[in-house]
Amino acid sequence: MSTYLPQDLQDALERFIARKHGTINKTEAIAMILRDWLVKNGYLPAEPEEGTPPEELNATNDD
């Protein structure tokens, strides 16, 4: 997939990468931003969180 981004979006993407995630490339950054937006707006289900859900916490699993 090839996509053209206006210069203002390219500049903002570079700032996002530099300030937040300096080790990722542009494709990974775009996927991260898009996934976050799609989840927040209900177009993509959120990935399940790891760990014990709060309702299952008790004295026996309180490490």
N, CA, C and O atoms as CSV, one atom per row, in Angstrom:
chain,resi,resn,atom,element,x,y,z
A,1,MET,N,N,0.855,-1.171,0.000
A,1,MET,CA,C,0.000,0.000,0.000
A,1,MET,C,C,0.898,1.230,0.000
A,1,MET,O,O,1.845,1.326,0.781
A,2,SER,N,N,0.595,2.137,-0.860
A,2,SER,CA,C,1.358,3.378,-0.948
A,2,SER,C,C,0.402,4.534,-0.706
A,2,SER,O,O,-0.679,4.591,-1.292
A,3,THR,N,N,0.806,5.452,0.159
A,3,THR,CA,C,-0.063,6.565,0.518
A,3,THR,C,C,0.721,7.864,0.508
A,3,THR,O,O,1.852,7.918,0.991
A,4,TYR,N,N,0.122,8.908,-0.042
A,4,TYR,CA,C,0.723,10.233,-0.010
A,4,TYR,C,C,0.230,10.953,1.239
A,4,TYR,O,O,-0.969,10.971,1.519
A,5,LEU,N,N,1.152,11.543,1.985
A,5,LEU,CA,C,0.788,12.358,3.141
A,5,LEU,C,C,1.225,13.790,2.889
A,5,LEU,O,O,2.360,14.020,2.470
A,6,PRO,N,N,0.345,14.763,3.136
A,6,PRO,CA,C,0.750,16.158,3.017
A,6,PRO,C,C,1.921,16.449,3.959
A,6,PRO,O,O,2.123,15.748,4.951
A,7,GLN,N,N,2.680,17.483,3.640
A,7,GLN,CA,C,3.887,17.789,4.395
A,7,GLN,C,C,3.620,18.008,5.877
A,7,GLN,O,O,4.431,17.606,6.711
A,8,ASP,N,N,2.493,18.641,6.225
A,8,ASP,CA,C,2.221,18.877,7.647
A,8,ASP,C,C,2.041,17.563,8.406
A,8,ASP,O,O,2.461,17.452,9.558
A,9,LEU,N,N,1.418,16.566,7.768
A,9,LEU,CA,C,1.267,15.258,8.408
A,9,LEU,C,C,2.595,14.512,8.473
A,9,LEU,O,O,2.870,13.825,9.456
A,10,GLN,N,N,3.414,14.641,7.445
A,10,GLN,CA,C,4.736,14.020,7.474
A,10,GLN,C,C,5.583,14.599,8.608
A,10,GLN,O,O,6.272,13.868,9.320
A,11,ASP,N,N,5.520,15.919,8.762
A,11,ASP,CA,C,6.276,16.575,9.833
A,11,ASP,C,C,5.784,16.123,11.203
A,11,ASP,O,O,6.585,15.841,12.095
A,12,ALA,N,N,4.464,16.057,11.365
A,12,ALA,CA,C,3.891,15.620,12.644
A,12,ALA,C,C,4.262,14.169,12.927
A,12,ALA,O,O,4.542,13.815,14.073
A,13,LEU,N,N,4.268,13.340,11.911
A,13,LEU,CA,C,4.643,11.939,12.073
A,13,LEU,C,C,6.097,11.818,12.524
A,13,LEU,O,O,6.411,11.012,13.400
A,14,GLU,N,N,6.971,12.603,11.939
A,14,GLU,CA,C,8.378,12.603,12.344
A,14,GLU,C,C,8.523,13.026,13.805
A,14,GLU,O,O,9.322,12.449,14.543
A,15,ARG,N,N,7.754,14.029,14.224
A,15,ARG,CA,C,7.798,14.467,15.633
A,15,ARG,C,C,7.279,13.370,16.552
A,15,ARG,O,O,7.850,13.136,17.617
A,16,PHE,N,N,6.211,12.700,16.158
A,16,PHE,CA,C,5.659,11.594,16.940
A,16,PHE,C,C,6.712,10.515,17.141
A,16,PHE,O,O,6.913,10.035,18.256
A,17,ILE,N,N,7.371,10.143,16.075
A,17,ILE,CA,C,8.400,9.100,16.157
A,17,ILE,C,C,9.548,9.551,17.049
A,17,ILE,O,O,10.001,8.791,17.904
A,18,ALA,N,N,10.015,10.762,16.864
A,18,ALA,CA,C,11.165,11.260,17.626
A,18,ALA,C,C,10.871,11.389,19.111
A,18,ALA,O,O,11.720,11.060,19.939
A,19,ARG,N,N,9.697,11.858,19.455
A,19,ARG,CA,C,9.366,12.128,20.861
A,19,ARG,C,C,8.849,10.921,21.616
A,19,ARG,O,O,9.068,10.801,22.821
A,20,LYS,N,N,8.182,10.046,20.938
A,20,LYS,CA,C,7.507,8.943,21.623
A,20,LYS,C,C,8.151,7.588,21.388
A,20,LYS,O,O,8.285,6.789,22.315
A,21,HIS,N,N,8.538,7.337,20.184
A,21,HIS,CA,C,8.920,5.976,19.810
A,21,HIS,C,C,10.099,6.009,18.840
A,21,HIS,O,O,9.967,5.564,17.699
A,22,GLY,N,N,11.217,6.514,19.262
A,22,GLY,CA,C,12.360,6.713,18.388
A,22,GLY,C,C,12.879,5.493,17.656
A,22,GLY,O,O,13.668,5.633,16.722
A,23,THR,N,N,12.464,4.308,18.047
A,23,THR,CA,C,12.994,3.101,17.417
A,23,THR,C,C,12.063,2.494,16.372
A,23,THR,O,O,12.383,1.446,15.812
A,24,ILE,N,N,10.930,3.116,16.096
A,24,ILE,CA,C,10.006,2.560,15.105
A,24,ILE,C,C,10.134,3.309,13.787
A,24,ILE,O,O,10.605,4.445,13.748
A,25,ASN,N,N,9.708,2.655,12.704
A,25,ASN,CA,C,9.744,3.317,11.403
A,25,ASN,C,C,8.383,3.966,11.119
A,25,ASN,O,O,7.452,3.854,11.916
A,26,LYS,N,N,8.287,4.637,9.982
A,26,LYS,CA,C,7.055,5.364,9.652
A,26,LYS,C,C,5.852,4.433,9.511
A,26,LYS,O,O,4.756,4.767,9.960
A,27,THR,N,N,6.047,3.281,8.899
A,27,THR,CA,C,4.941,2.333,8.736
A,27,THR,C,C,4.423,1.876,10.087
A,27,THR,O,O,3.211,1.816,10.299
A,28,GLU,N,N,5.325,1.555,11.002
A,28,GLU,CA,C,4.920,1.132,12.345
A,28,GLU,C,C,4.221,2.265,13.091
A,28,GLU,O,O,3.242,2.034,13.800
A,29,ALA,N,N,4.721,3.482,12.933
A,29,ALA,CA,C,4.104,4.631,13.600
A,29,ALA,C,C,2.690,4.871,13.080
A,29,ALA,O,O,1.769,5.111,13.861
A,30,ILE,N,N,2.521,4.805,11.765
A,30,ILE,CA,C,1.192,5.004,11.179
A,30,ILE,C,C,0.241,3.916,11.655
A,30,ILE,O,O,-0.910,4.207,11.981
A,31,ALA,N,N,0.695,2.673,11.701
A,31,ALA,CA,C,-0.146,1.576,12.182
A,31,ALA,C,C,-0.530,1.792,13.638
A,31,ALA,O,O,-1.674,1.540,14.016
A,32,MET,N,N,0.407,2.255,14.461
A,32,MET,CA,C,0.137,2.508,15.874
A,32,MET,C,C,-0.917,3.607,16.043
A,32,MET,O,O,-1.861,3.461,16.819
A,33,ILE,N,N,-0.742,4.695,15.313
A,33,ILE,CA,C,-1.686,5.816,15.381
A,33,ILE,C,C,-3.062,5.392,14.875
A,33,ILE,O,O,-4.076,5.696,15.503
A,34,LEU,N,N,-3.099,4.698,13.755
A,34,LEU,CA,C,-4.369,4.266,13.170
A,34,LEU,C,C,-5.086,3.266,14.067
A,34,LEU,O,O,-6.297,3.366,14.262
A,35,ARG,N,N,-4.346,2.299,14.616
A,35,ARG,CA,C,-4.954,1.312,15.511
A,35,ARG,C,C,-5.566,2.003,16.731
A,35,ARG,O,O,-6.690,1.694,17.128
A,36,ASP,N,N,-4.822,2.938,17.320
A,36,ASP,CA,C,-5.315,3.669,18.486
A,36,ASP,C,C,-6.609,4.406,18.151
A,36,ASP,O,O,-7.568,4.354,18.921
A,37,TRP,N,N,-6.644,5.092,17.008
A,37,TRP,CA,C,-7.834,5.837,16.612
A,37,TRP,C,C,-9.001,4.888,16.347
A,37,TRP,O,O,-10.121,5.149,16.786
A,38,LEU,N,N,-8.751,3.793,15.636
A,38,LEU,CA,C,-9.821,2.848,15.316
A,38,LEU,C,C,-10.414,2.208,16.566
A,38,LEU,O,O,-11.627,2.010,16.641
A,39,VAL,N,N,-9.581,1.884,17.541
A,39,VAL,CA,C,-10.079,1.313,18.799
A,39,VAL,C,C,-10.893,2.354,19.552
A,39,VAL,O,O,-12.000,2.066,20.006
A,40,LYS,N,N,-10.354,3.561,19.688
A,40,LYS,CA,C,-11.044,4.617,20.446
A,40,LYS,C,C,-12.382,4.997,19.832
A,40,LYS,O,O,-13.284,5.442,20.541
A,41,ASN,N,N,-12.520,4.826,18.518
A,41,ASN,CA,C,-13.756,5.204,17.843
A,41,ASN,C,C,-14.660,4.020,17.520
A,41,ASN,O,O,-15.639,4.167,16.788
A,42,GLY,N,N,-14.335,2.841,18.065
A,42,GLY,CA,C,-15.217,1.689,17.966
A,42,GLY,C,C,-15.165,0.906,16.670
A,42,GLY,O,O,-16.031,0.064,16.435
A,43,TYR,N,N,-14.179,1.154,15.820
A,43,TYR,CA,C,-14.076,0.427,14.561
A,43,TYR,C,C,-13.256,-0.852,14.673
A,43,TYR,O,O,-13.283,-1.691,13.773
A,44,LEU,N,N,-12.528,-1.000,15.776
A,44,LEU,CA,C,-11.668,-2.155,15.981
A,44,LEU,C,C,-11.762,-2.539,17.443
A,44,LEU,O,O,-11.646,-1.675,18.313
A,45,PRO,N,N,-11.971,-3.822,17.738
A,45,PRO,CA,C,-12.044,-4.207,19.151
A,45,PRO,C,C,-10.689,-4.030,19.828
A,45,PRO,O,O,-9.640,-4.242,19.220
A,46,ALA,N,N,-10.734,-3.643,21.084
A,46,ALA,CA,C,-9.506,-3.480,21.861
A,46,ALA,C,C,-8.889,-4.842,22.116
A,46,ALA,O,O,-9.596,-5.833,22.299
A,47,GLU,N,N,-7.564,-4.881,22.127
A,47,GLU,CA,C,-6.878,-6.127,22.445
A,47,GLU,C,C,-7.070,-6.411,23.924
A,47,GLU,O,O,-7.030,-5.490,24.740
A,48,PRO,N,N,-7.278,-7.668,24.281
A,48,PRO,CA,C,-7.471,-7.987,25.701
A,48,PRO,C,C,-6.219,-7.650,26.506
A,48,PRO,O,O,-5.092,-7.852,26.055
A,49,GLU,N,N,-6.450,-7.131,27.707
A,49,GLU,CA,C,-5.342,-6.797,28.590
A,49,GLU,C,C,-4.827,-8.054,29.261
A,49,GLU,O,O,-5.574,-9.009,29.477
A,50,GLU,N,N,-3.545,-8.044,29.589
A,50,GLU,CA,C,-2.952,-9.179,30.284
A,50,GLU,C,C,-3.135,-9.004,31.781
A,50,GLU,O,O,-3.344,-7.892,32.267
A,51,GLY,N,N,-3.054,-10.096,32.496
A,51,GLY,CA,C,-3.143,-10.033,33.949
A,51,GLY,C,C,-4.487,-10.508,34.458
A,51,GLY,O,O,-5.358,-10.919,33.690
A,52,THR,N,N,-4.633,-10.443,35.753
A,52,THR,CA,C,-5.854,-10.883,36.417
A,52,THR,C,C,-6.851,-9.734,36.463
A,52,THR,O,O,-6.516,-8.651,36.941
A,53,PRO,N,N,-8.069,-9.949,35.975
A,53,PRO,CA,C,-9.081,-8.892,36.043
A,53,PRO,C,C,-9.355,-8.516,37.496
A,53,PRO,O,O,-9.278,-9.374,38.375
A,54,PRO,N,N,-9.672,-7.253,37.765
A,54,PRO,CA,C,-9.903,-6.802,39.145
A,54,PRO,C,C,-10.927,-7.629,39.900
A,54,PRO,O,O,-10.774,-7.855,41.100
A,55,GLU,N,N,-11.975,-8.087,39.212
A,55,GLU,CA,C,-13.015,-8.851,39.902
A,55,GLU,C,C,-12.530,-10.231,40.342
A,55,GLU,O,O,-13.179,-10.882,41.160
A,56,GLU,N,N,-11.395,-10.682,39.806
A,56,GLU,CA,C,-10.851,-11.982,40.202
A,56,GLU,C,C,-9.702,-11.873,41.205
A,56,GLU,O,O,-9.162,-12.894,41.630
A,57,LEU,N,N,-9.324,-10.664,41.585
A,57,LEU,CA,C,-8.248,-10.491,42.563
A,57,LEU,C,C,-8.733,-10.851,43.962
A,57,LEU,O,O,-9.857,-10.525,44.345
A,58,ASN,N,N,-7.864,-11.533,44.725
A,58,ASN,CA,C,-8.163,-11.861,46.116
A,58,ASN,C,C,-6.846,-12.069,46.854
A,58,ASN,O,O,-5.776,-11.892,46.271
A,59,ALA,N,N,-6.910,-12.436,48.107
A,59,ALA,CA,C,-5.701,-12.588,48.923
A,59,ALA,C,C,-4.787,-13.697,48.411
A,59,ALA,O,O,-3.578,-13.642,48.633
A,60,THR,N,N,-5.337,-14.699,47.732
A,60,THR,CA,C,-4.497,-15.808,47.269
A,60,THR,C,C,-3.692,-15.469,46.019
A,60,THR,O,O,-2.675,-16.111,45.760
A,61,ASN,N,N,-4.117,-14.482,45.242
A,61,ASN,CA,C,-3.364,-14.129,44.039
A,61,ASN,C,C,-2.819,-12.705,44.096
A,61,ASN,O,O,-2.537,-12.107,43.057
A,62,ASP,N,N,-2.673,-12.170,45.275
A,62,ASP,CA,C,-2.158,-10.815,45.491
A,62,ASP,C,C,-0.645,-10.865,45.660
A,62,ASP,O,O,-0.134,-10.893,46.780
A,63,ASP,N,N,0.066,-10.876,44.533
A,63,ASP,CA,C,1.531,-10.950,44.584
A,63,ASP,C,C,2.151,-9.604,44.371
A,63,ASP,O,O,3.375,-9.479,44.382
